[in-house]
Amino acid sequence: MIDKNQNRRDFIKNLALTGSVAALAASPWLSVLADNSITKGPNEQIQIAVIGTGDRGKQLIRHLFEIPGKPNFKLLAICDNFQLHLDNTLELLKEHNCSPKTYTNHLQLLENEKLDAVIIATPLHQHAQIAINCMQSGIHVFCEKAMARNLEDIKRMYDTHIQQNRILQIGHQRLFNPVYLEGMQRIHNGDLGTIGQIRAYWHRNNNWRRSLPNNDKSLERKINWRLYKEYSAGLLTELLSHQIQVAIWALQKTPISVMGTGSIRFWKDGREVNDNIALIYSFEDGTQFVYDSMTSNKKYGLEEQIMGHKGTIEFEVNRQYSETPPAAPGIQQLINNVEHGLFDNLPIGGSSWVPETASKYKGEPIVKTNDLGDTTLELEAFLKFVRAGSAPEKITKEGYNASIWTILGEQAINTGEQLHMPSEFIL
Ligand SMILES: NC(=O)c1ccc[n+]([C@@H]2O[C@H](COP(=O)([O-])OP(=O)(O)OC[C@H]3O[C@@H](n4cnc5c(N)ncnc54)[C@H](O)[C@@H]3O)[C@@H](O)[C@H]2O)c1
């Protein structure tokens, strides 16, 4: 049987060893992840708390306990201002023989516990104040994406991380996903040639609502915070923020402008955030990042398509396509002709068909097995950073730039203008 953990170790190590200088500079956290000699204080237990124990907080806790090699940490406390979620989390933790202290206010948590690190998974509008309070108390922070609800809070978080010299890692788990790590290495090695456009989308067909405990209507805004502007920018901060991070990582540069449009087209149910959005981000060299998201059709699902003059990568389906695919061998051509007949319709414009063989070109997988969970890897990396006392600065900048351009996207939609980054937010 293949040892999944050994596979994972070998894979990461190999990427860290074989990457070009450009590729390693684009993903410097890879070297930290591959380094198993980070032994500073190996016997010292890392003391952690999780603030916000809703859906994502619970998932992160599960992943913490799945990190291979059982890193030496203790989940000392959990904090949530909703008792039901604290209770559910304590229940979940029983299987790990873990019974952390509970808090309903993060300031009391900070006052009473001696912590090395916190994981923050509260709704977006709470991230900034909690993260800043933690860093000012000398604690390293892993905070879920996006960073904050407005540009000023994003910058305040970043500045506090610099002033306090504390780690600030934002929960963009694709940064640790083996498919993305391998694909990005190819992109940064130049395998796709010149990238002219990146297209990304995230389509769903549901109302994006969560049911209210005991059907208690007074909990609507607390439970469905994503649907209200005070707490969230909806599809932008929840979904686009992941995918613009991928675009910025691929291109190794930030946009210079964004324009966009959006509306509540379908779910006219009292929500305040748009249920469909479309945006175009432009880069100085002329590259564009074209994005759309909607919640009333799921046919196309989600994808990030990185399109260069030599090839294309589609990360979500783990595929790379060459612009000059190998021709099918003669016998294959014959089989294809028989199977498809000569009367197969070619799509207008041709797209990915190779007309002379009538075989659909399906590209090649980027990685062969993809059983290496990215959320576990991002938490493993965070613990390593905490042990080492620092993280590559680029990891914070990935979160920062993705978050800033997400909020600028929201402003572009709201104003109908093409917006540029205000100079005070340029790092
Ligand atoms: N990386 C990912 O793929 C991913 C996936 C889902 C959610 N998220 C992010 O995780 C965060 C949480 O999302 P969720 O779906 O778990 O939301 P949720 O509503 O299920 O959970 C949020 C929790 O925070 C608690 N909370 C609110 N204010 C608090 C405060 N001041 N102090 C302590 N606890 C407080 C709530 O009671 C709730 O239990 C969001 O930022 C979201 O964008 C990330």
The ligand as an ORCA input file, in Angstrom:
! r2SCAN-3c Opt
* xyz 0 1
  N     -10.690     28.895      3.378
  C     -11.878     28.415      3.091
  O     -12.057     27.628      2.173
  C     -13.070     28.870      3.879
  C     -14.260     28.147      3.826
  C     -15.348     28.592      4.588
  C     -15.231     29.721      5.364
  N     -14.059     30.416      5.389
  C     -13.917     31.635      6.210
  O     -13.990     31.278      7.574
  C     -14.614     32.322      8.303
  C     -15.805     31.763      9.069
  O     -16.745     31.228      8.171
  P     -17.809     30.130      8.656
  O     -18.450     29.593      7.461
  O     -17.157     29.196      9.605
  O     -18.841     31.061      9.439
  P     -19.756     30.603     10.652
  O     -20.816     31.631     10.799
  O     -20.149     29.184     10.483
  O     -18.763     30.677     11.910
  C     -18.299     31.883     12.452
  C     -18.235     31.697     13.973
  O     -17.656     32.866     14.556
  C     -18.410     33.164     15.741
  N     -18.189     34.561     16.092
  C     -18.776     35.677     15.578
  N     -18.264     36.773     16.147
  C     -17.370     36.340     17.081
  C     -16.521     37.007     18.022
  N     -16.505     38.334     18.115
  N     -15.731     36.242     18.799
  C     -15.742     34.912     18.722
  N     -16.526     34.211     17.848
  C     -17.320     34.939     17.059
  C     -19.822     32.823     15.368
  O     -20.640     32.663     16.499
  C     -19.621     31.534     14.604
  O     -19.603     30.413     15.449
  C     -14.979     33.391      7.295
  O     -13.970     34.361      7.253
  C     -15.026     32.632      5.998
  O     -14.740     33.442      4.875
  C     -12.981     29.995      4.681
*
